Amino acid sequence: TYIGSILVSVNPYKSISGLYDKTSVERYRSYDLGGRTPHIFAIANECYRCLWKRNDNQCVLISGESGAGKTESTKHILKYLSAMSQYSLDVTTKENVSYVEQAILESR
Protein backbone atom coordinates (compact mmCIF):
# COMPACT_ATOMS: atom_id res chain seq x y z
CA THR A 1 0.00 0.00 0.00
CA TYR A 2 1.05 3.63 -0.38
CA ILE A 3 1.45 6.19 2.38
CA GLY A 4 1.90 9.35 0.33
CA SER A 5 4.89 8.61 -1.88
CA ILE A 6 6.03 5.80 0.42
CA LEU A 7 5.46 2.21 -0.65
CA VAL A 8 4.99 -0.33 2.11
CA SER A 9 5.55 -3.86 0.84
CA VAL A 10 6.05 -7.35 2.21
CA ASN A 11 8.48 -9.99 0.93
CA PRO A 12 6.36 -13.02 -0.02
CA TYR A 13 9.46 -15.27 0.13
CA LYS A 14 8.42 -16.90 -3.12
CA SER A 15 8.39 -16.01 -6.80
CA ILE A 16 5.11 -14.56 -8.11
CA SER A 17 4.73 -15.07 -11.84
CA GLY A 18 4.29 -11.89 -13.89
CA LEU A 19 4.90 -9.49 -11.02
CA TYR A 20 8.17 -8.04 -12.37
CA ASP A 21 8.12 -8.90 -16.08
CA LYS A 22 8.21 -6.59 -19.13
CA THR A 23 4.42 -6.37 -19.14
CA SER A 24 4.55 -4.92 -15.63
CA VAL A 25 7.14 -2.38 -16.74
CA GLU A 26 4.78 -1.31 -19.54
CA ARG A 27 1.83 -1.22 -17.15
CA TYR A 28 3.45 1.36 -14.84
CA ARG A 29 5.31 3.32 -17.50
CA SER A 30 2.61 5.83 -18.35
CA TYR A 31 0.87 6.37 -15.02
CA ASP A 32 1.44 8.81 -12.19
CA LEU A 33 2.08 7.50 -8.69
CA GLY A 34 -1.22 6.20 -7.33
CA GLY A 35 -2.70 5.76 -10.82
CA ARG A 36 -2.35 1.98 -10.56
CA THR A 37 -2.12 -0.53 -7.75
CA PRO A 38 0.92 -0.13 -5.44
CA HIS A 39 4.09 -1.59 -6.95
CA ILE A 40 7.82 -0.95 -6.76
CA PHE A 41 7.75 -0.07 -10.48
CA ALA A 42 5.37 2.80 -9.66
CA ILE A 43 7.96 4.22 -7.25
CA ALA A 44 10.73 3.75 -9.83
CA ASN A 45 8.56 5.42 -12.47
CA GLU A 46 7.93 8.40 -10.19
CA CYS A 47 11.67 8.80 -9.67
CA TYR A 48 12.34 8.57 -13.39
CA ARG A 49 9.63 11.10 -14.24
CA CYS A 50 10.75 13.55 -11.54
CA LEU A 51 14.32 13.25 -12.76
CA TRP A 52 13.22 14.57 -16.15
CA LYS A 53 10.48 16.98 -15.01
CA ARG A 54 12.47 18.72 -12.27
CA ASN A 55 15.95 18.02 -13.61
CA ASP A 56 16.81 17.01 -10.04
CA ASN A 57 18.66 14.05 -8.60
CA GLN A 58 16.40 11.39 -7.09
CA CYS A 59 16.86 9.04 -4.16
CA VAL A 60 15.04 5.89 -3.11
CA LEU A 61 15.35 4.71 0.47
CA ILE A 62 14.81 0.98 0.91
CA SER A 63 14.72 -0.21 4.47
CA GLY A 64 13.92 -3.40 6.32
CA GLU A 65 15.27 -6.18 8.45
CA SER A 66 17.59 -8.90 7.24
CA GLY A 67 15.81 -11.03 4.64
CA ALA A 68 13.10 -8.43 4.04
CA GLY A 69 13.94 -8.14 0.34
CA LYS A 70 15.99 -4.92 0.20
CA THR A 71 18.45 -6.29 -2.36
CA GLU A 72 15.67 -7.70 -4.54
CA SER A 73 13.78 -4.41 -4.36
CA THR A 74 16.91 -2.55 -5.45
CA LYS A 75 17.34 -4.92 -8.38
CA HIS A 76 13.73 -4.36 -9.46
CA ILE A 77 14.14 -0.58 -9.35
CA LEU A 78 17.36 -0.80 -11.39
CA LYS A 79 15.65 -3.12 -13.87
CA TYR A 80 12.80 -0.65 -14.31
CA LEU A 81 15.09 2.39 -14.67
CA SER A 82 17.23 0.53 -17.17
CA ALA A 83 14.17 -0.44 -19.22
CA MET A 84 12.89 3.14 -19.22
CA SER A 85 16.23 4.53 -20.35
CA GLN A 86 16.39 2.03 -23.24
CA TYR A 87 13.20 3.31 -24.90
CA SER A 88 15.11 6.19 -26.47
CA LEU A 89 18.17 4.18 -27.55
CA ASP A 90 18.86 2.46 -30.85
CA VAL A 91 19.15 -1.35 -31.12
CA THR A 92 22.97 -1.52 -31.00
CA THR A 93 23.14 0.60 -27.87
CA LYS A 94 20.29 -1.41 -26.31
CA GLU A 95 22.31 -4.60 -26.65
CA ASN A 96 25.24 -2.99 -24.83
CA VAL A 97 22.99 -1.60 -22.11
CA SER A 98 21.32 -5.01 -21.70
CA TYR A 99 24.73 -6.49 -21.01
CA VAL A 100 25.43 -3.81 -18.38
CA GLU A 101 21.93 -4.24 -16.91
CA GLN A 102 22.47 -7.99 -16.61
CA ALA A 103 25.81 -7.48 -14.86
CA ILE A 104 24.20 -5.10 -12.37
CA LEU A 105 21.22 -7.37 -11.70
CA GLU A 106 23.47 -10.39 -11.15
CA SER A 107 25.80 -8.60 -8.73
CA ARG A 108 25.31 -9.26 -5.07
N, C-alpha and C positions, 0 to 999 in steps of 0.2 A: 504494500500500500504506500501511498505518498503522504508525506507530511510537508506541505509546501513543496520545495524543490528537493526534498530528502526522500530517498527511496528506502523503505524498510523491507528487507527480504530475508528469507530463511533458506539455508542450504538443505535441499531434499536428500542429500547423500545418495542420489542415484541419478542416472541419466534420464532426461525427459525428451523424448523424440520431438524434433521440430521446434524446440524452444529457442535455439540459438543458430538456426540455419539461415541461408541467404533469403529465404522468404520472410523471415522475421526482420532481417535488416531492411528489406523493402517496406515492410509493414510500418516501421517506425520512422522511416526516412522523411516523410513529408507531413508529419504531424507535430504540433507544439506539445510541450510537456503537459500531460493530463488529457490529451486528445485521444489517447488509447489506454488500454489497461496498463497498470504499472509494470515496468520492465527495465532492466539495466540498459537496454538499447535506447530507451526514451531519455534516460539521463545522459548517455553518450551523445545522442542527437542534440540535446539541449546545449551541451558544451560545444559541439561542433558549430551549431548555428550561432551561438553567442560569440564564438571566436571570429566569425566572419561579420556578424552584424556590428559588434562593438569594437572589433579590431583589438581585443584585449586577451591576454593570457587567461587560460581556464585551469581550474584545479578540481580534481575529484578526490574526496576523502573516503576511503574504504576502511571500515573498522569492524572489529569482531574478535572473538576469542579464537584460540587455536582450533583449526579444523572447520571454521565457520564459512570458508569459501572465499577469503579475501584474494588469494592468488587467482582462482578461477574467475572471479568477478573482474579483476584487472585484465585478464586475458580476453574476456568478452568485450570490454570497453575498447581495448586496443584493436580487436578484430573489427568492431563496428567502425572505429575511426579510420582504420586502414581501408575498409570497403568504401566509405564515403569519399575518401581522398582519391580513390581510383576512378571514380565516375568521370573525372575530367582529364584523365590520362589516355594516351594512345596505347595500343595493344602491346607494343614492345616494352614500353615502360611498365605496363601492368604486370608483365611476366617478371620483371626485375623486382617490383614491389612485392609481388606474391612470394618471391623467394625470401625477401627480408621479413615480410609478415610471418611466414612460416617459422623462420629462425627465432623471432621474438616470441611467438606463441609456444614454441617448444622449449624455450629457456625456463629454467626453474631456479 
